């Protein structure tokens, strides 16, 4: 058995792991990922508006609708750190670091094994997948966070029979409904947990106690989720939102679409991952191949334990979590496999991976007399994994030109350029890029708009649609910046023949009224 990590060393190692997780998620946060994706900028715009108007919503309807809790946390970050891209991302960073701690607590509670708990949390801390989504500013990162803490307090409650654990578990579970649409399928995993523990309590003739615990859990879940529940009751059209359009049930052959999506999502860990550069190093497996092997070992070992009727409740729970949180991806047809929609599966994937590594260590351990060599090999392996994931993210993925395009770096450069212009210069942004309407302007415009907020706390440029060129007033010096080139410059030259086109950093501008 693995015994080299003593209780005295446990806290120090955990603190080191949290420090590593923090470094992975904080280093060059203002530069990586590059630019600012419009969906995140939209969050920032809503948060900025909420601060100005003191109207903090439970659900923001712009951009297909988003649960409001994360956006309201962004607003809090603006109060503490000021309005910036860095502060727009720091909430997801903080949530990501806490998730590493939560996975340690959960794994230790499940297996009563500090070594396994530390291993799973280290793997999560250095994970490309989790690190990446911890740095984006997407609200989806809250799903793994609420799940690990909900399940930690839930299992701790059943194990210790302490009432406050069920209250806290209910609070976290209720909070999950304020995070991201994929969380809703977590009810399947929670249902499995309660069903398994119901059987145990019935065998011990403790149904009344179980009933009391269940009531507490669901009462606090209900109370915390109530505000958004009321909103959806009044606005049922927002409950599903965009999910309907990308559902497998919206195809001519739902069974075929489901089967294809299922296969692709099951293969994303070891064979072919998410192809979107915004979510992954395009098409690379979500796990590096050594961890992918350990993941499979952990899966097979867990199935074996179920068949041998060993810790059945524990392993059924892990598989129910895995299956439930894969469903948000499996039930869709767009961009599959989709690493973002299945973000809730990340913690349990690393539990399975840690189980595989731990089983392999215990398999090899009796065959090697010199334990120091084995321990050194294990530590070297983990170090290589950590360095490899770090290098893959910060030096391989981050420097790819496709990543700059995926995060619309040119839109961010437009925002920076607007902030560099004097107040007296008239500034027009022509929003001729495809996008969803917002305030009469498409979503891509949110990036330069938010960057204007970071510089001056207001919009100094005028944002117009392509068909609104007649609103441009020729008085003094004018800068016109289209978001998308197409034929817009031909129209501008016809309408304002005295102007000139200039190439900037990643975009072009049209100057009118400037002397040579």
TIZA-992075 format. One record per residue (C-alpha): residue in one letter; x, y, z. Coordinates in steps of 0.2 Angstrom, whole numbers, padded with zeros to 4 digits, always signed. Example, Ala and Ser with C-alpha at 12.3 -4.5 7.8 and 13.67 -1.06 7.14 Angstrom:
# residues 2
A+0062-0022+0039S+0068-0005+0036
***
This chain:
# residues 516
X+0000+0000+0000X+0005+0018-0003X+0011+0025+0014X+0024+0038+0011X+0012+0052+0013X+0009+0054+0031X-0004+0064+0040X+0009+0077+0045X+0014+0080+0027X-0004+0080+0020X-0008+0098+0023X+0009+0104+0016X+0006+0094+0000X-0012+0100-0001X-0006+0118+0001X+0008+0115-0013X-0006+0108-0024X-0017+0123-0022X-0002+0134-0025X+0001+0125-0041X-0017+0126-0046X-0016+0145-0043X-0001+0147-0053X-0008+0138-0068X-0024+0148-0067X-0016+0165-0063X+0000+0166-0073X-0002+0179-0088X-0021+0179-0085X-0022+0196-0094X-0014+0189-0109X-0019+0171-0110X-0031+0168-0118X-0028+0182-0130X-0041+0195-0134X-0058+0194-0127X-0072+0183-0133X-0088+0192-0136X-0098+0180-0124X-0087+0185-0110X-0087+0203-0115X-0106+0202-0114X-0105+0196-0096X-0094+0211-0092X-0106+0223-0101X-0121+0216-0091X-0110+0216-0075X-0105+0234-0078X-0123+0239-0082X-0129+0231-0066X-0117+0241-0056X-0123+0257-0063X-0141+0253-0062X-0141+0242-0046X-0152+0230-0055X-0144+0213-0052X-0154+0200-0061X-0157+0182-0058X-0157+0179-0077X-0149+0190-0090X-0159+0187-0107X-0146+0194-0119X-0135+0182-0129X-0148+0168-0128X-0150+0170-0110X-0138+0167-0095X-0140+0163-0077X-0136+0178-0067X-0126+0172-0052X-0109+0172-0061X-0112+0189-0069X-0116+0196-0053X-0100+0189-0046X-0091+0198-0060X-0099+0214-0054X-0092+0211-0037X-0075+0208-0045X-0076+0225-0054X-0080+0233-0037X-0065+0225-0029X-0052+0225-0043X-0059+0238-0055X-0066+0235-0073X-0053+0226-0083X-0051+0210-0093X-0041+0203-0079X-0055+0206-0066X-0068+0199-0079X-0058+0182-0078X-0053+0182-0060X-0070+0175-0054X-0068+0159-0064X-0050+0158-0058X-0055+0158-0040X-0069+0146-0043X-0057+0134-0052X-0045+0134-0038X-0058+0131-0025X-0064+0116-0036X-0047+0108-0034X-0049+0110-0015X-0066+0103-0016X-0061+0087-0026X-0048+0084-0013X-0061+0084+0001X-0074+0074-0009X-0061+0060-0014X-0055+0059+0004X-0073+0058+0010X-0077+0045-0003X-0062+0033-0001X-0055+0038+0016X-0038+0039+0008X-0028+0054+0009X-0016+0048-0005X-0029+0046-0017X-0037+0062-0013X-0021+0072-0015X-0017+0063-0032X-0034+0067-0039X-0033+0085-0034X-0015+0087-0041X-0021+0080-0058X-0035+0092-0058X-0024+0106-0053X-0012+0103-0068X-0026+0098-0080X-0026+0108-0097X-0045+0105-0098X-0049+0112-0081X-0035+0126-0081X-0042+0132-0098X-0060+0134-0093X-0054+0142-0076X-0046+0156-0086X-0060+0160-0099X-0073+0169-0088X-0087+0157-0094X-0100+0153-0081X-0099+0135-0085X-0084+0133-0073X-0096+0134-0058X-0103+0117-0062X-0088+0107-0057X-0087+0118-0041X-0105+0116-0035X-0104+0097-0039X-0089+0093-0029X-0095+0103-0014X-0113+0097-0015X-0107+0078-0016X-0094+0081-0002X-0107+0087+0010X-0120+0075+0005X-0109+0060+0008X-0101+0067+0023X-0119+0069+0030X-0124+0051+0026X-0108+0045+0034X-0108+0056+0050X-0127+0059+0051X-0123+0078+0055X-0138+0089+0050X-0128+0104+0044X-0120+0093+0031X-0136+0091+0022X-0140+0109+0024X-0124+0114+0015X-0126+0100+0002X-0144+0107-0002X-0137+0125-0003X-0123+0120-0016X-0136+0109-0026X-0148+0124-0026X-0134+0136-0031X-0131+0124-0046X-0147+0129-0054X-0140+0147-0055X-0124+0142-0064X-0126+0134-0082X-0139+0124-0091X-0130+0108-0091X-0130+0107-0072X-0149+0102-0072X-0145+0084-0077X-0135+0082-0061X-0152+0078-0053X-0150+0061-0060X-0134+0058-0050X-0141+0065-0035X-0156+0053-0037X-0144+0038-0038X-0136+0044-0022X-0152+0045-0012X-0159+0029-0019X-0143+0019-0014X-0143+0027+0003X-0161+0024+0005X-0158+0005+0003X-0144+0006+0016X-0155+0015+0029X-0170+0004+0026X-0159-0011+0029X-0153-0003+0046X-0172+0001+0049X-0168+0020+0049X-0180+0026+0037X-0186+0041+0048X-0169+0047+0049X-0166+0046+0031X-0182+0055+0027X-0177+0069+0039X-0160+0071+0030X-0169+0070+0013X-0181+0084+0018X-0167+0095+0024X-0157+0093+0008X-0172+0096-0004X-0179+0110+0007X-0163+0120+0006X-0161+0116-0013X-0178+0122-0015X-0175+0139-0006X-0159+0143-0014X-0165+0138-0032X-0182+0147-0029X-0178+0164-0036X-0173+0157-0053X-0187+0144-0052X-0199+0159-0051X-0191+0167-0065X-0193+0152-0077X-0211+0150-0071X-0214+0167-0077X-0203+0166-0092X-0204+0147-0098X-0196+0152-0115X-0180+0155-0106X-0179+0138-0098X-0171+0129-0112X-0165+0143-0123X-0153+0138-0136X-0152+0120-0131X-0168+0116-0142X-0159+0121-0158X-0144+0109-0156X-0153+0095-0148X-0152+0077-0156X-0171+0077-0155X-0171+0091-0168X-0164+0080-0181X-0173+0069-0194X-0165+0053-0186X-0163+0056-0167X-0157+0039-0163X-0143+0040-0176X-0138+0057-0170X-0138+0051-0152X-0127+0036-0156X-0115+0047-0165X-0114+0059-0151X-0112+0046-0138X-0098+0038-0147X-0089+0054-0150X-0091+0060-0132X-0085+0043-0125X-0070+0044-0136X-0065+0062-0132X-0054+0057-0117X-0042+0046-0126X-0045+0047-0145X-0052+0063-0152X-0056+0078-0142X-0066+0094-0145X-0060+0102-0161X-0064+0120-0156X-0048+0130-0152X-0058+0140-0140X-0061+0124-0130X-0046+0113-0133X-0030+0111-0142X-0040+0107-0157X-0045+0088-0158X-0032+0082-0146X-0039+0070-0132X-0045+0079-0117X-0032+0068-0107X-0014+0066-0111X-0011+0048-0116X-0003+0042-0100X-0018+0049-0090X-0030+0042-0103X-0023+0025-0100X-0025+0027-0081X-0042+0034-0084X-0047+0018-0093X-0039+0007-0079X-0049+0017-0066X-0065+0014-0076X-0062-0005-0078X-0057-0007-0060X-0073+0002-0054X-0084-0010-0065X-0074-0024-0057X-0078-0018-0040X-0096-0017-0044X-0097-0034-0050X-0088-0040-0035X-0101-0031-0024X-0087-0020-0016X-0092-0002-0012X-0106-0003-0024X-0114+0013-0018X-0098+0022-0021X-0095+0016-0038X-0113+0017-0044X-0112+0036-0039X-0096+0039-0049X-0104+0031-0064X-0120+0040-0062X-0111+0057-0061X-0100+0053-0076X-0116+0048-0086X-0127+0062-0081X-0114+0075-0084X-0109+0068-0101X-0128+0069-0107X-0128+0088-0110X-0115+0084-0124X-0122+0068-0130X-0139+0075-0132X-0133+0089-0144X-0127+0088-0162X-0117+0104-0163X-0098+0104-0161X-0097+0087-0154X-0088+0081-0144X-0091+0097-0134X-0079+0100-0120X-0089+0115-0113X-0106+0107-0112X-0099+0092-0102X-0088+0103-0090X-0097+0095-0076X-0089+0078-0079X-0071+0084-0076X-0069+0081-0057X-0076+0063-0059X-0064+0060-0074X-0049+0064-0063X-0056+0053-0049X-0056+0038-0061X-0039+0043-0067X-0032+0044-0049X-0040+0027-0045X-0031+0020-0060X-0015+0027-0055X-0017+0021-0037X-0022+0004-0042X-0007+0003-0054X+0005+0008-0040X-0002-0005-0028X+0000-0018-0042X+0018-0014-0044X+0023-0010-0026X+0025-0029-0020X+0036-0033-0035X+0049-0019-0031X+0060-0021-0016X+0067-0003-0016X+0052+0008-0012X+0062+0024-0014X+0065+0020-0033X+0046+0017-0035X+0042+0033-0026X+0054+0043-0036X+0047+0036-0052X+0030+0041-0047X+0035+0058-0042X+0045+0060-0059X+0029+0054-0068X+0018+0067-0060X+0031+0081-0063X+0032+0077-0081X+0013+0077-0082X+0012+0094-0074X+0026+0102-0085X+0019+0094-0100X+0001+0101-0097X+0009+0118-0093X+0019+0118-0109X+0004+0112-0119X-0007+0126-0113X+0005+0141-0111X+0018+0138-0125X+0009+0127-0138X-0010+0131-0138X-0008+0149-0133X+0004+0154-0147X-0007+0146-0161X-0014+0159-0173X-0030+0149-0173X-0032+0153-0154X-0031+0172-0158X-0045+0170-0171X-0055+0159-0159X-0054+0173-0146X-0057+0187-0158X-0040+0196-0154X-0044+0209-0168X-0059+0215-0159X-0049+0218-0143X-0036+0227-0153X-0050+0238-0160X-0056+0242-0142X-0038+0246-0137X-0036+0257-0152X-0052+0266-0148X-0046+0270-0131X-0030+0277-0138X-0039+0290-0148X-0042+0308-0141X-0059+0313-0135X-0061+0325-0149X-0060+0312-0163X-0076+0306-0169X-0076+0287-0168X-0088+0275-0177X-0088+0256-0176X-0098+0248-0190X-0105+0231-0183X-0106+0222-0199X-0101+0205-0192X-0114+0191-0190X-0121+0190-0172X-0136+0190-0161X-0144+0207-0159X-0141+0216-0143X-0146+0234-0140X-0148+0234-0159X-0130+0229-0161X-0123+0211-0164X-0114+0201-0150X-0096+0203-0158X-0097+0222-0154X-0097+0218-0136X-0078+0215-0136X-0073+0233-0141X-0088+0240-0131X-0082+0232-0115X-0064+0237-0118X-0070+0255-0119X-0078+0253-0102X-0062+0247-0095X-0053+0263-0101X-0066+0277-0098X-0081+0269-0089X-0092+0274-0104X-0094+0272-0123X-0085+0285-0133X-0087+0277-0150X-0104+0276-0159X-0109+0259-0164X-0119+0257-0181X-0125+0244-0192X-0119+0242-0209X-0135+0250-0216X-0133+0265-0205X-0119+0274-0213X-0130+0289-0216X-0129+0292-0198X-0111+0297-0199X-0108+0315-0197X-0093+0323-0206X-0088+0336-0194X-0069+0336-0190X-0058+0321-0189X-0067+0304-0191X-0061+0286-0188X-0073+0273-0195X-0069+0255-0190X-0078+0240-0198X-0078+0224-0188X-0078+0214-0204X-0070+0219-0220X-0081+0212-0234X-0086+0226-0246X-0089+0239-0232X-0073+0249-0238X-0080+0251-0255X-0096+0258-0248X-0086+0270-0237X-0075+0276-0252X-0091+0280-0262X-0099+0289-0248X-0084+0298-0241X-0072+0299-0256X-0059+0310-0246X-0055+0296-0234X-0041+0284-0234X-0039+0266-0228X-0026+0261-0216X-0020+0244-0210X-0018+0243-0191X-0014+0228-0179X-0026+0215-0186X-0039+0227-0193X-0042+0241-0205X-0048+0259-0202X-0056+0272-0213X-0049+0290-0209X-0059+0305-0215X-0054+0323-0212X-0036+0320-0208X-0022+0330-0217X-0007+0321-0224
***
